[in-house]
Amino acid sequence: MNTIAIVQARMASSRLPGKVLKPIAGRPMLEWVVARARRARRVDAVVVATTREASDDPVAAWCARAGIPCYRGHPLDVLDRYYQAAMAYDAEVVVRLTADCPLLDPALLDDLLARFAAHPLDFAANRLPPPWGRSFPIGLDAEVMTLPALRRAWEEAAEPHQREHVTPFFYDDAPVEPLRFQAEGPRWRTAVTPRGFHIALLHAEADWGALRWTVDTPEDLRLVQSVVARLGEEGLAWQRIVALLQADPDLARLNAHIRHKSHRDVDDRLLD
């Protein structure tokens, strides 16, 4: 199965404009995401999906310089952008990644993909929003889907949040308890949704879901820059980052006050 990781990236960000090209240890954040995704053994190719707006010309220009495949699509309908990028690069399995997660862990991504391949599933993730919950830190996010499932979402999803956030069509109205983290339960939890999707949620061994490693604010960026400076590129296994933050609580407090956006927050232009 041709497994394509598609990294959504755009320069517009209300809380940290241009964040995807902000420097981390002298390299653009987008470069960190692409490089770490490429280290996953089960990923065949990594594609950046940006918009066709002029404001995202710098993203396309960086991809051209770095030799990274780049698809430019709809600025608001990100589900359409993903589907068109998947078709353009002959994907059979699609991995959704975002350019604001530079601490992405290749080993965790391989774990998710191995489990997905071993089960007859339409969709799997290592995070879901409330009420289903998450136990991995925010910023390790990865979602996997088959091309037929993505095509169905592209054809049928009608709600604005389903178009902007790509994957809610797979889990909206899914049963909660079979997927929710349980300290004594299995890490790999499955359910069938009312739409008939077979989905799975991968959990960590303990609940680390309150930790925030994504980059959406200046405070987030300072945290990630500090983590990379302390551990170096080869020391960024997610378990080592947890240990670092446990040893230095002041570091974790840099962005502890930041509210994570809801999967139902949408650009007002989608509501027109």
Secondary structure as UniProt FT lines:
FT   STRAND          3..8
FT   TURN            17..18
FT   HELIX           19..21
FT   STRAND          23..24
FT   TURN            25..26
FT   STRAND          27..28
FT   HELIX           29..38
FT   TURN            41..42
FT   STRAND          45..51
FT   HELIX           54..56
FT   HELIX           57..66
FT   STRAND          70..73
FT   HELIX           78..88
FT   TURN            89..90
FT   STRAND          93..98
FT   TURN            99..100
FT   TURN            102..103
FT   HELIX           106..118
FT   STRAND          123..125
FT   TURN            130..132
FT   STRAND          143..146
FT   HELIX           147..156
FT   HELIX           160..164
FT   HELIX           168..171
FT   TURN            172..173
FT   TURN            177..179
FT   TURN            183..184
FT   STRAND          188..192
FT   TURN            194..195
FT   STRAND          198..202
FT   TURN            209..210
FT   HELIX           218..231
FT   HELIX           233..235
FT   HELIX           238..247
FT   HELIX           249..252
FT   TURN            253..254
FT   TURN            256..257
FT   TURN            263..264
FT   HELIX           268..271
//
